[in-house]
Amino acid sequence: MTQKLNIKNTLINDAEGNASRKSDLRLDAIKNWIVNDLKLDNYQIEVASADASFRRYFRVVSGSNSWVVMDAPPDKEDCQSFVNVARLIEIADVQAPHIYSFNEVQGFMQLSDLGSTAYLDRLNNKTVDSLYSDAIESIVKMQKIQAELPEYNIALLQLEMGLFKDWYLQKHLNITLTAMQNKIIFDVVTLLTESALQQPVVFVHRDFHSRNLMITDKNNPGVIDFQDAVNGPVTYDLVSLIKDCYIAWPREKQLLWIDQFLNLSSFEVDKQHFIKQLDFMGLQRHMKAIGIFARLNHRDAKPDYLNDIPRTLAYVFDVCQRYDELKDFLTLLSSLNIKADSQTLELIK
């Protein structure tokens, strides 16, 4: 049994005089770039996807060939990071979009087309073990990357967890926290930070989940949305995959995937300690994600992400119920009348 969110792509009509499409100056500039720089006169263009940032992706089809064009406004997105990390991932024999052309000034990039089928579109009880096996192998390969990347340090970890209080509790729920409540949150943030920093440091994709893994015929999966990669805790990408904010799986499956990861990796760890570190890492990530979902609604006018908060809260409640160090935080959440999705919570016990 799983819980799942469906995603549908939206087409753009490329015909002249399309009155239904609002003026989009960057899309017009992309079309000029396609014709003048990529030398494609006869082509079709459609929206491939959009994410929670300012980036957009368009599929360009010309004859029997297709590519993806990334639109990343240079004043809002770091294209150079995308270029650098894409090359690192390719060298590690993990499939990332190959960069054919890069207009650094305008923030346009011509990429190989990894298809339009994300893991989330095909995950079910029959497919998940095979697909996750491929994904776990990719994590192990990427963790062998040694490169100078930003560190997942104290400041970044705590900044991310701060989104939960700032955007979810205070902004979204309009809660004014007492000094005691703030102290409980501070203690949890400190505990989770310490756990994260005690782990082996490896390459971390940082958003390794079912929306960012594309099903491909060769070297599955195709990995996208990696530009924020850092050097950080060994459990981070694994917990992002097996405790996905967009789909949930039973605890027994999670434990099997942990075994698979440990068998493939070269880390010698105490298994129970590793599981605890993974659970704590997941709590850090889910607090961050809930804050981001709330921020996307209030700051960026993207309310659909609010639907993912109850599922993500289920992971928070589940971990808090497992460990005595988190009992005060669990009591706090309950006292604030915060509720998780009951179906997900039952599934992941």
C-alpha positions as CSV (number, residue, x, y, z in Angstrom):
1,M,0.0,0.0,0.0
2,T,1.3,3.5,-0.9
3,Q,0.2,7.1,-0.9
4,K,0.9,8.9,-4.1
5,L,0.6,12.3,-5.7
6,N,0.1,12.5,-9.5
7,I,1.7,15.1,-11.7
8,K,0.6,16.1,-15.2
9,N,2.6,18.1,-17.7
10,T,1.1,21.1,-19.4
11,L,1.5,21.8,-23.1
12,I,2.3,25.2,-24.6
13,N,0.7,25.9,-28.0
14,D,3.5,27.3,-30.1
15,A,1.4,28.7,-32.8
16,E,1.5,32.4,-33.6
17,G,-1.2,34.6,-32.1
18,N,-2.0,32.3,-29.3
19,A,-4.2,34.6,-27.3
20,S,-4.6,32.2,-24.3
21,R,-0.9,32.5,-23.4
22,K,0.1,35.5,-21.4
23,S,3.2,37.4,-22.5
24,D,6.3,35.5,-21.5
25,L,9.4,37.4,-22.5
26,R,11.8,34.7,-21.4
27,L,10.0,32.1,-23.4
28,D,10.2,34.4,-26.4
29,A,13.9,34.8,-25.8
30,I,14.3,31.0,-25.6
31,K,12.6,30.6,-29.0
32,N,15.0,33.1,-30.5
33,W,17.9,31.3,-29.0
34,I,16.7,28.0,-30.4
35,V,16.5,29.4,-33.9
36,N,19.5,31.6,-33.9
37,D,22.0,29.7,-31.8
38,L,20.8,26.1,-31.9
39,K,19.9,26.4,-35.5
40,L,16.5,24.7,-35.2
41,D,14.0,26.2,-37.6
42,N,11.3,23.5,-37.5
43,Y,10.6,22.5,-33.9
44,Q,7.9,22.2,-31.3
45,I,8.1,23.3,-27.7
46,E,6.2,22.2,-24.6
47,V,6.5,22.6,-20.9
48,A,8.5,19.6,-19.5
49,S,8.2,20.5,-15.8
50,A,8.5,23.3,-13.3
51,D,9.9,23.0,-9.8
52,A,9.8,24.8,-6.5
53,S,12.4,27.3,-7.6
54,F,12.5,29.9,-10.5
55,R,13.7,27.3,-13.0
56,R,11.5,26.0,-15.8
57,Y,12.1,23.2,-18.2
58,F,10.9,23.0,-21.8
59,R,11.0,20.0,-24.2
60,V,12.1,20.9,-27.7
61,V,11.3,18.4,-30.5
62,S,12.7,18.6,-34.0
63,G,12.2,15.7,-36.3
64,S,13.2,12.5,-34.4
65,N,15.3,14.4,-31.9
66,S,14.4,16.0,-28.6
67,W,16.1,18.0,-25.9
68,V,15.2,19.8,-22.8
69,V,15.9,23.5,-22.4
70,M,16.4,24.8,-18.9
71,D,15.3,28.3,-18.2
72,A,17.2,29.6,-15.2
73,P,17.1,33.4,-14.7
74,P,20.8,34.2,-13.9
75,D,19.8,36.8,-11.3
76,K,17.8,34.1,-9.4
77,E,19.5,30.8,-10.1
78,D,23.1,29.6,-10.0
79,C,23.7,28.0,-13.4
80,Q,27.4,27.3,-12.8
81,S,26.6,25.1,-9.9
82,F,24.3,23.0,-12.2
83,V,27.1,22.7,-14.8
84,N,29.7,21.7,-12.3
85,V,27.6,19.1,-10.5
86,A,26.2,17.6,-13.7
87,R,29.7,16.9,-14.8
88,L,30.6,15.3,-11.4
89,I,27.5,13.0,-11.6
90,E,28.2,12.0,-15.2
91,I,31.8,11.1,-14.3
92,A,30.5,8.9,-11.5
93,D,28.5,6.9,-14.0
94,V,25.2,8.2,-12.8
95,Q,22.9,9.5,-15.5
96,A,22.4,13.3,-15.4
97,P,21.3,15.5,-18.2
98,H,24.2,16.0,-20.6
99,I,24.8,19.7,-21.4
100,Y,25.0,20.4,-25.1
101,S,24.9,24.2,-25.1
102,F,24.9,26.8,-22.3
103,N,24.0,30.5,-22.7
104,E,25.4,31.8,-19.5
105,V,24.3,35.4,-20.0
106,Q,20.6,34.6,-20.5
107,G,20.5,31.4,-18.3
108,F,19.4,29.0,-21.0
109,M,20.8,25.4,-21.3
110,Q,20.3,22.7,-23.9
111,L,20.2,19.3,-22.1
112,S,19.8,15.7,-23.1
113,D,16.2,14.5,-22.7
114,L,15.7,12.0,-19.9
115,G,12.1,11.5,-20.8
116,S,8.9,12.7,-19.1
117,T,8.3,9.8,-16.7
118,A,9.3,10.5,-13.2
119,Y,9.6,7.7,-10.6
120,L,6.5,9.1,-8.9
121,D,4.4,8.4,-12.1
122,R,5.2,4.7,-12.0
123,L,5.8,3.7,-8.4
124,N,3.6,1.0,-7.0
125,N,4.0,-2.2,-5.0
126,K,5.2,-4.1,-8.1
127,T,7.7,-1.6,-9.4
128,V,9.1,0.0,-6.3
129,D,11.8,-2.6,-5.3
130,S,13.4,-2.6,-8.8
131,L,13.2,1.2,-9.2
132,Y,14.6,1.9,-5.7
133,S,17.3,-0.7,-6.2
134,D,18.5,1.4,-9.1
135,A,18.2,4.6,-7.1
136,I,20.2,3.2,-4.2
137,E,23.0,2.1,-6.5
138,S,23.1,5.7,-7.8
139,I,23.4,7.0,-4.3
140,V,26.3,4.7,-3.6
141,K,28.0,5.8,-6.8
142,M,27.5,9.5,-6.1
143,Q,28.8,9.2,-2.6
144,K,32.2,8.3,-4.1
145,I,32.4,11.7,-5.7
146,Q,35.1,13.8,-4.1
147,A,34.8,17.5,-4.9
148,E,34.9,20.9,-3.4
149,L,31.3,21.6,-2.6
150,P,29.5,23.7,0.0
151,E,29.5,22.0,3.4
152,Y,26.3,20.9,5.1
153,N,27.4,22.8,8.2
154,I,25.7,23.9,11.5
155,A,24.5,27.2,10.0
156,L,22.8,25.5,7.0
157,L,21.3,22.7,9.0
158,Q,19.8,25.1,11.5
159,L,18.7,27.6,8.9
160,E,16.7,24.9,7.1
161,M,15.0,23.7,10.3
162,G,14.2,27.3,11.1
163,L,11.8,27.3,8.2
164,F,9.5,25.0,10.2
165,K,9.1,27.5,12.9
166,D,9.2,30.7,10.8
167,W,7.0,29.7,7.9
168,Y,4.8,26.8,9.1
169,L,4.2,27.5,12.8
170,Q,4.3,31.3,12.9
171,K,3.3,32.3,9.3
172,H,1.0,29.5,8.2
173,L,-0.6,28.5,11.5
174,N,-0.3,32.0,13.0
175,I,1.1,30.6,16.3
176,T,2.8,32.8,18.8
177,L,5.3,30.5,20.6
178,T,6.0,30.9,24.3
179,A,9.6,30.9,25.7
180,M,9.2,27.3,26.8
181,Q,8.0,26.2,23.4
182,N,10.9,28.0,21.7
183,K,13.2,26.2,24.0
184,I,11.8,22.8,23.1
185,I,12.3,23.6,19.4
186,F,15.8,24.9,20.0
187,D,16.7,21.7,21.8
188,V,15.4,19.5,19.0
189,V,17.3,21.6,16.4
190,T,20.4,21.2,18.4
191,L,19.9,17.4,18.8
192,L,19.4,16.9,15.1
193,T,22.3,19.1,14.1
194,E,24.7,17.2,16.4
195,S,23.5,13.8,14.9
196,A,24.0,15.1,11.4
197,L,27.5,16.4,12.0
198,Q,28.5,13.1,13.6
199,Q,28.0,11.2,10.4
200,P,30.5,10.4,7.6
201,V,30.7,13.2,5.1
202,V,29.9,12.3,1.4
203,F,28.5,13.9,-1.7
204,V,24.8,14.8,-1.1
205,H,22.4,15.4,-4.0
206,R,20.1,17.1,-1.4
207,D,16.8,16.5,-3.1
208,F,16.9,12.8,-4.1
209,H,13.2,11.8,-4.3
210,S,10.6,10.5,-6.7
211,R,10.0,13.7,-8.5
212,N,13.7,14.2,-9.3
213,L,14.3,10.6,-10.6
214,M,13.4,9.9,-14.2
215,I,12.7,6.4,-15.5
216,T,15.2,5.7,-18.4
217,D,15.8,2.6,-20.5
218,K,19.6,2.7,-19.9
219,N,21.4,3.5,-16.7
220,N,18.2,4.1,-14.7
221,P,17.4,6.5,-13.1
222,G,18.1,9.8,-14.8
223,V,18.9,12.2,-11.9
224,I,17.8,15.9,-12.0
225,D,17.6,18.9,-9.7
226,F,21.1,18.4,-8.3
227,Q,22.4,21.9,-8.4
228,D,22.3,22.4,-4.6
229,A,24.6,19.5,-3.9
230,V,26.8,19.7,-0.9
231,N,29.2,17.6,1.1
232,G,27.2,16.3,4.0
233,P,25.7,13.4,6.1
234,V,25.8,9.9,4.6
235,T,22.1,9.2,5.5
236,Y,20.7,12.3,3.8
237,D,20.0,11.1,0.2
238,L,18.9,7.7,1.4
239,V,16.3,9.0,3.8
240,S,15.1,11.5,1.1
241,L,14.4,8.5,-1.1
242,I,12.8,6.0,1.3
243,K,10.9,8.7,3.3
244,D,9.7,10.7,0.3
245,C,7.5,13.7,1.0
246,Y,5.4,12.7,-2.0
247,I,4.9,9.0,-1.5
248,A,5.0,6.8,1.6
249,W,6.1,3.1,2.1
250,P,5.9,0.7,5.1
251,R,8.6,0.7,7.7
252,E,9.6,-2.9,6.8
253,K,10.3,-1.8,3.3
254,Q,12.4,1.1,4.5
255,L,14.5,-1.2,6.6
256,L,15.1,-3.6,3.7
257,W,16.3,-0.6,1.6
258,I,18.6,0.4,4.4
259,D,20.1,-3.1,4.4
260,Q,20.6,-2.9,0.6
261,F,22.4,0.4,0.9
262,L,24.7,-0.8,3.7
263,N,25.5,-4.0,1.7
264,L,26.5,-1.9,-1.3
265,S,28.3,0.9,0.5
266,S,31.8,0.7,2.0
267,F,30.8,2.1,5.4
268,E,31.3,0.0,8.5
269,V,28.6,1.1,10.9
270,D,26.5,-0.2,13.7
271,K,23.2,-0.8,11.9
272,Q,20.9,0.3,14.8
273,H,22.9,3.5,15.2
274,F,22.8,4.1,11.5
275,I,19.0,3.7,11.5
276,K,18.7,6.2,14.3
277,Q,20.9,8.7,12.5
278,L,18.8,8.2,9.4
279,D,15.6,8.8,11.3
280,F,17.0,11.9,12.9
281,M,18.2,13.1,9.5
282,G,14.7,12.5,8.1
283,L,13.2,14.6,10.8
284,Q,15.6,17.4,9.9
285,R,14.6,17.2,6.3
286,H,10.9,16.9,6.9
287,M,10.9,20.0,9.2
288,K,12.7,21.8,6.4
289,A,10.3,20.5,3.8
290,I,7.2,21.5,5.8
291,G,8.5,25.0,6.1
292,I,9.3,25.2,2.4
293,F,5.8,24.0,1.5
294,A,4.3,26.7,3.7
295,R,6.7,29.3,2.2
296,L,5.8,28.3,-1.3
297,N,2.2,29.0,-0.5
298,H,2.6,32.3,1.3
299,R,5.5,33.8,-0.6
300,D,5.4,32.3,-4.0
301,A,1.7,31.7,-4.6
302,K,2.1,28.0,-5.0
303,P,-0.6,26.5,-2.7
304,D,-0.6,23.0,-4.1
305,Y,2.4,22.1,-1.9
306,L,0.2,22.5,1.2
307,N,-1.4,19.1,0.3
308,D,1.9,17.5,1.0
309,I,2.3,18.8,4.6
310,P,0.0,16.2,6.3
311,R,2.0,13.3,4.7
312,T,5.3,14.9,5.7
313,L,4.0,15.5,9.2
314,A,3.4,11.8,9.5
315,Y,7.1,11.2,9.2
316,V,7.7,13.8,11.9
317,F,5.2,12.2,14.3
318,D,6.5,8.7,13.6
319,V,10.1,9.5,14.5
320,C,9.1,11.5,17.5
321,Q,7.1,8.4,18.8
322,R,10.2,6.2,18.4
323,Y,12.8,8.1,20.4
324,D,12.6,9.3,24.0
325,E,14.7,12.4,23.2
326,L,11.9,13.7,21.0
327,K,9.0,13.2,23.4
328,D,8.8,16.9,24.4
329,F,8.7,17.9,20.8
330,L,5.9,15.4,20.1
331,T,4.0,16.8,23.1
332,L,4.5,20.3,21.8
333,L,3.1,19.4,18.3
334,S,0.1,17.8,19.9
335,S,-0.5,20.8,22.2
336,L,-0.5,23.1,19.1
337,N,-3.2,20.8,17.6
338,I,-1.0,19.9,14.7
339,K,-2.2,16.7,13.0
340,A,-0.5,14.3,10.6
341,D,-2.2,12.3,7.9
342,S,-3.4,9.2,9.8
343,Q,-3.3,6.9,6.9
344,T,0.4,7.6,6.2
345,L,1.2,7.4,9.9
346,E,-0.3,4.0,10.2
347,L,1.5,2.9,7.0
348,I,5.0,3.8,8.2
349,K,4.8,2.4,11.7
